[in-house]
Amino acid sequence: MNASPFSLPRPSRNQEEEFEQKVTKLAKRIYFTRLRRKMLNPSWSSCASVQMICILVLISCAQAETTTNTLSPEAVVQLALAHNPALKGQNEDLHMATARRLQAESGLKPHLDARAQAQHFEGLENGVLGPGLTLPVLDDQYSASIGITQPVYTGGRVTHQRRSAQYEEAAAHQTMAATAADIELQTLTAYWQWSKALAQIQAFQASVTRTETQLTDTRNLKKAGLATDNDLLANEVLLDQIQLELQAAQQQADLSRIQLTQLTGLQFTHQQTPQPPDNPAITPSPSLEDALATALSNRAELASLRLNAESRIALIEAIRAETRPQLALIARYEQGNPNQRDFPPDNTWRDDAFVGATVTWNLFDGGLTRARTAEAKARAARDTYQIQALAEAIVAETKAAFLSREYSRSRLMTSKHAETSATRNLQVATDLWKSGAARHSDVLDAQAKLANATAQRIAAEADLLIADATLEHAIH
């Protein structure tokens, strides 16, 4: 069999070793993470022997997964999640949102500051208050102080800023969850497309072998005068058609491998193969009404938009609070040489302390607060429209995913029956042709139908797995 014109270059030995090391590390991390979660359960605290047995079993399972050539879809999804740059960037967005929440929470906490100052003056003259009364001027002046400020009332500004930051942080969490779900769907789709293509390649290769054998028999029969040129030509046409289907499947396998390489950042070797889409489990589907309700309540991107809208609303109140009075308590201890609060000044270090309160009130800022409030209101209104648009899109996506899964289930059952019938039809046509009761074209037609039915069955199996992943993504 000739190599596919779309085949990828064979990876180097270093690339294969790097791939194996990453998969080994990932497999062990998955298994030991699951083990730690179970061991944290109090019901396991008195089962040391059971824990040891599970450790041995999990280690053996991890080693088995790393030595086999078959990659599980879960492992490939984990590789994609660990590699995705967008998800890593959103994780940094989450860190920024957490930092903004901490900044907002610091608004009502006491602020402690320390000050120190040293000054030297030239050209100062002593002050004369009257005959015989002179105030000396000190050219060198020093001071140091420490103080604490406690905001008491901010008009609700800090409270709403903190609430807005909390909503923003929660929205960042949901955005990451939505991106992870999208990556999972993309990876599973590419994975099962790859699996489907490889399974179809095997089926078409078997069909090519069978058709080539038939072509050899036809040529021998033609030499014996028992077959016509039309029989030989029809056989050659069928072989060409199957080889074209084989090349298309090879192209799809390579394209899927390229897509998985992009998603995971790893060069998949020809030794690495996906699980075959054999007999996928046909689980009962939820009702359409339940699926829609679940999707509208669980979709992370919709939850993210709603949280962002709540953050905008809280920010409106925080901006409005700028027009309300602000109250803070202040306490300070200081030393100076001279102490500026002593009269007359003396060239010695003296201390003082005071406690006070400050009230500020922004009576007029040229319309700045009003304009900022209008901007925040417009953003909140825009978020409302975005929520509505996204909700409608999710409803449509869920309906399409639900119908696609139902269609895929029906198509799988039909394709299995069609393949069984095509297999029996080929056997009957072959037997009749050997006994002289059927034409050679009947056998070729039966072979073409079997090849097509097998390809349809494989496609239906993979498409059902993709439909399951799509519906699961739709309802999250």
N, C-alpha and C positions, 0 to 999 in steps of 0.2 A: 504494500500500500504506500503510495507516495505521500510525502509530508504535505501538510496543509500550506497553501500559499500565505495563510494568515498566521502561521505559527510564530510564537514569540521566541527570541533567542534563549538558549538554555542558560540558566543562572550559573554563576561560578560556584565553586565549592565553598568559598567564604560566605557567599550569600545564603547558601543552603544551611551552613552551620549557624549563621546568625538567626535565621528563621527558626531553626529547631530550638535554639537557646531561648528565644522569646516565647515560643509556644510552651516550652517546658516550664519556664518561670511563671507564665500566666496560668497554666493548669494547676501548678502547686499552690499558687495564690488563691485560686478559686476554691480548691478543696479545703485548704487550711482556714480560709475565712468562714466557710460553712461549718467547719469543725469548732472554731472558736465560738460561733453563735450558739451552737448546741451546748457546749460545755459551760456557757454562762447561765444556762437554764438551771434553776435550783434543783430540779428533779434529777439532774445528772451528778449532783455533788457527792452522792454516796455510791456511785457506780464506777469505781476506778477501773475495774477489770473491763467493763464495757467500753470505757473510754480508750483503753489501750488497744482493744480489738479494733475499734473504729479507726484509731490512728493508723494501725497497720493496714487496714483495708483501704483507707483513703490514700495512703502513700503508694500502695500497689496500683490503685486506680489511676493516680496521677502519672506514675511511671508508664502504665499501659497506654495512657492517652498520648504521651510524648513519643512513644516508640512506634505507634501506628502511623500509617500514611493517610488515614482518614481524619479530616478536620470536622469537628462538630460545629453546628451553626452558632452555638453559644460562645465557643472560643473565638470564632471569627468576629462576632459582635463585640466581644470584650476588647479585642485588638483594635477594632475601629474606634471604639469609645476612648481608648487610651491614646490613640494617635491624633484624633481630630483637632486641628488648630482652632476652629471656631468654638468648640466646647471649652478648650483651654482658655481662650479669650474671655468667654462668658464667665468662667470661674474667677478670672481677675476682676470682671465687672461685679461679681458677688462680693469679692474682697473690698472693692471700693464702696459698695453699698453698705457693707458692715462698718467700714470706717466712717462713713457719713452718719450712720446711726449712733456710733459712739461719740462723734462730734456733737450731735444734737443732744444726746443724753448728758453731756458735760455742761450744758447751758444752765442747769439749776444746781450744779455742784459749786462749792466754795472755790474761789481762785486765790492762790497765794503768790505774792510777788515780793521780790527783794530789790532794793535800789542802793547804789553807792555812787558818790560824786566827789570829785576833787577839783578845785578851781584856784587859779592864780590870777590876780588882777594887777594892772599897771595904771598909774595915773590917777588913782583915787585920792581924794582929799578928805581930811577929817571934817565932820559936820560941826558947825557952831550953832548952838541953840540960844546962846546969850552970853553976856559978860561972864567970863570965867567958867563957862560950861561947854565943854567940847566932847563930841562923840568920836572916839577913835575908829578909824577904818582898818579892817584887817585884810591884807592883800591875799592871804591864803585861807581858803574856806573848805571845810570838809563836812560831809554828811553821809549817813547810812540809815536805812529804814527797812522794815519788813511789815507787810500789811496783808490783810485778808478781806476779800469782798464776797458777800453772799447775796446773790439775787433773791429777792423775796417775791416780787410780782412783776411779770413781764406782759401782762395782758393776754396770756395764752399763747404767746409767740413760741416759746421754747416747747411747750406741751404739744402744740400742733406740728412744729418742726420735727420733734421726736416721733410723733405718730406717722408723719409723712415718710420719714426715713425707714421706719419699721415696715410700712407697706412696700416701700421701694426694695428693701432687702428681700422680703417674701416674694416679690415679683421676680427678682433676679434668680431666686431658687426655681421658680416655676419656668422661667425662660430656659434655664439649663435642662430641666426635665423635658421640656418640649423639644429642644435640640437633640437630646439623647434619644428620644423616641423617633425622631426623624432619621437619625443616623442608623438606628436599629432597623427601621423599615428598609432603608436604602441597602444596608448590608445584607439583610435576609433576602431581599429581592434579587440582588446580584448573586448571592450564594445559590439560591434555588434555580436561577437561570443557568448558572454554571453547571449545577447538578443535572438539570434537564438536558443541557447540550451534551454532556458526557454520556448520559444514558442513551440519548438518541444516536450518538456516534457509534456506540456498541451495537445498537439495533440495526443501523444502516450498514455497518461493516458486515454483520451477519447476513443481511439481505444481499449485499454485494457478492459475498462468497457464494450464496445460494444461486444468485442469478448468473454468476460466472460459470458455475457448474452446469447450469441449464444451457448456457450458451455453448459450452463445449459439447454437450450431448446433441444440441441442435446442429452443430457443424458436422458431427459424425453422421447424424441421420441424413443430412443434406447430401453428404458424399455417397451414402447408400441409396439415395433417391427417395427417402421417406419424409423429407421436409423440403419446403420451398424457400425461395429467396425472401419472400415476405415474412416467413417464420423467423428466419435468421435476422432480418432487419428489425422486426418487432422486438426481438430479444436484445439486440444491441441498443435500441432506443430506450428500453426499460432500464438497462444497466447504466446508461448515461444519466437518466433521470435520477436514479438512486444515488449515483456518485455526486450529482449536483446537490441533492439534499444532504449528503454526507459533508460536503464542503461547507454548506451553509451552517450546519451544526458545529463544525470545527471553528468556523469564524465566530459564532456566538460564544463558544467556550473561551476562545482567546479574548474576545471583547469583555466577557464577564470577568476573566482573570485580570485584565487591565483595570477594570472598575474596582475590583477588590483591592488591587495594589494601591490605587489612589485612596481608597477608604482606610486602609490599614497602614499604609506606608511601607509595606513589605513586598518583596518580590516572591510570588508564589511559584514553587518549583513544579515540574511535571510529575514529581513523585507525590505531591500533596493533592489529594482528591477530596471532594465533598461527600457527604452521605448521599446515597441514591434516594430518589423520591419514591421509594417502594411502599405501596399500600399505606398512604397517610391516614391517620385516624380521622374518622368522620364524626366529630362531636356535635351534639345538638347546639343549634344557634339560639341566642336570646331572641325574643320577639323584637320587631322593629321599633315598637314604642319604648321598650326597655333599653334598647341600644341607643336610641336618640337621647333619652333621659340621662343615661350614663355618660354619653359623649359630652353633653352640654354641662354636666356637673364635674367631669373628671379631666377634660382636656386642659393640659398645662398652659398652652399658649393663651387660651381664653381666661384662665385664672390669672395669668400674668397681666393681661390687659385690665382685668377688673381691679387687681391690686394697684396697678399704676393709676387707674382712675381714682381710687380711694386716696392715693398719695397726692394727686393733684388737688382734690377737694380739701384735704388737710392743709395743703400748702396755701390755699386761698385764705383760710382762717389765720395762718401764721403771718401772712402779709398784712391782713387787716389789723392784726395786733400791733403793728408798727405805729398806728395812730393813737394807741392807748398809753396811759402813763406807765412808766417803768420805775420800780422801787428796788433799791439795794442797800444793804447794811455794810458799813466799812469800819474796820478796826486797824490801827497802825501804831507801831512802836518805832521811834527813830532817835538817833543821836546825831548831834552836829557840833562842829567846832568852827565858828561859834554857832550856837543854836539860834536860828533866825527868829524864834518866838520869844527869846529873852530880850529884855530892854533894860539897860543898854547892852549891846553885844559884848561878850567876854571871850578872850582867847583861851577857852577851856572846853573840854568835851562835856556836854550836858544832854540829858535825855528827856523825852516827853512821850506821851501816848494819848491817843484820842479814839473815841468811838462816835460814829455818826451815821447818818442816812442820807442817801441822794435820791432825788426824784427827778426824772426827765420826762418830758412830754413833747412829742413832735406835733406842734400845732399847725404848721404849714410847711410842706416840702415841694411846693410848686407843681403838685399833681402827680408826683412820682409814685406814691403808694397807690393812688387810684388807677394809674396806668398799669402797674404791676399786677394789681388785683384783676383788672380786665383781661390781661394776658393769661393769667392762671385760669380764669373762668373759661376762656376760649379753648385752652388746652384740655380742660376737663370735658367740655362739650365735644371736642374732637375725639377724645377717647371713647365717649359714649357711642358715637357713630361707628368707630372702629370695632367696638365690641359687637354691635349689631351686625356689621358686615361679616365679622369672623364667625359669629354664631350661625348665620345663614350658610356660610361656606362649610362649616362643620356638619350641619344638618344634611347638606347635599352630599358631602363626602361620605358620611355614615350610611346614607341611603344607597349610594353607589357601591360601597364596600359590602353592605349587607346583600344586595342583589347579586354582586359578583360572586360572593361565596356560595349563595344558593345555586347560581348557575354552574359554578365550578363543581359542586357536589353532584349535580345532575349530569354534567358532562363526563365526570369521571366514571360514574356507573354505566352510562351509555357507551363510553369508549372501551371499557372492559368487556362489555357484552359484544361490541363490534369486533374486538380483537379475537375473542373466542370464536365468533362466527367466521371471521376471515381465516383463522387457522384451520378450522374444519373444512371450509370451502376450498382451500388450497390442497388439502389432503384428498378430498373427493375428486377435484379436477385433475390432480396428478394421477390418481388411480384410473380414472376414466381415460385419460390420455394414453397411459401405458397399455390399456386394454383396447385402444383404438376407438373408443366410444365418444371421445371429445377432441376438439381441435387444440393445436398447440397454443393458439392465441388465448384460449380459455385458461390455460395454466399461467401464462404471462399476466393476464388480467388478475387472476387470483393472487399471484405473487405481489403485484403492485398494490392490491387492496390490503394485503396483510402488512406490507411495509408501512403503508399510510396509517392503518389502524394501530400498529405498534407505536408509531411516532405520536399519534393523537393521544394514546393512553398515557405515554410518558409525559407529554405536555400537560395533560389534564391533572396528573398527580402533582407535578411541580406547581401548576397554576393554583391548585387547591391550597398548597402550603403558602404560596404567596398571598392568596386571598385571605387565608387565616391571619397572616401577619398584618395585612392591610386593615382588616376589620378590627383586630386587636389595637392597632395604632389609632384607628378612627375613634374608638370608644375609650382608649387609654386605660 
